[in-house]
Amino acid sequence: MKFERVVKALLIMKEKGPTDVDFGICFNLTCKTGEFRTQRTGIDGYLLVAKHAASWEHYSGNPYFPVALDRLKPLWEGEGLELRHSLIDHIIAKLEA
């Protein structure tokens, strides 16, 4: 499967948390996750998340910030964590469909 590494990286991010808690799914997927590198796969994490987030039920309407929350609150705690896990599940379902 073309997206096998991406799915694995998303599952690791969901299970163990992001590499950098100051950034969202896109940045962590593209730049920080050892399981996924744009150079190796030719897949851009930002574009991939933006494409699939648009059909997510909680989509903010902004492709740069698909999870609509107060940017002053921690991204990977509380509601931010729940929404990011929901988005990760949504992206995985789309990639595996």
N, C-alpha and C positions, 0 to 999 in steps of 0.2 A: 504494500500500500504506500502511495506517495507520501502520505501524511503521518506515517507510523511514528517517526521521530517527533513530530509536532505533538501528536496525541500523548506520547510518552512524557514529553517535557511538560505539557499541561497537567497531566496527572501527578507528576512529581511536584509541581508548583502548588497544586491543591493539597497534596498530602503533607509536604514538608514546609510549605510557605515559599514566598518569593526570595530570591537572592538579595534583592534590594527593596525594602519595605517603603521607600520613599517614591517608588514608581509603580505603575500599574502593570497589567498583564503584558501589553505590547513590548514595553522596554525590557522587562524581565525575560520574555520569550526570545526576543531578538538579540539582546546584548549580554545577558547574564547567565542564562541557563546552559550548562555544559552539554546538555542533550540536544541543543538546537542552535545552529549557526546559519545565518542567511547565506554566507559565502559557500557553505558546504551543500546546501539543499536548493538554493535559488529561490527560496520562499521568504517573503518579507513579513515578519511578525506583525508589523503595524497594519499593513494592507489586509492580511489575513483576519485579524481581529475586527477591523473596520467593516470588512465585507460581511462577516457573519453576525456581528453585533446588531446590524441594521434590522434583523428579523427577530431579535431577542425581545421578550415581553417587557423588559425594564429599560430598553434602549433610551438614552437621553436625547437622541436626535443629533448628537454631535459626534462625528467619526473620530475626533481627536480625544474626546473624553466620553466614551460610551456609557460609563457608570456615573450617573448624576448624583454627586454628593458635595458637601461642603469641603473644599480643598484644604481647609485648615484642620480637618479631622484626620486621624490615621487612616490610610487607605486599606490596610489589611487587618482591621479590627472591627468588631461589632457589625453594624449594617454594611459597611464597606466590604468586609470579609464575606459576608453572606451573599452580597450582590456579585462580587468577583467570582466566588465559587459557582454561583448560578450561571454566570456568563461562560466560565470555563466548561461547565457541563453542556451548555448550549452549543458552544463551538465544537466540542468533541462529537456531539450527536450529529452535527452538520457534516463534519469531516468523515464520519463513519457511515453516513447514509449513502 
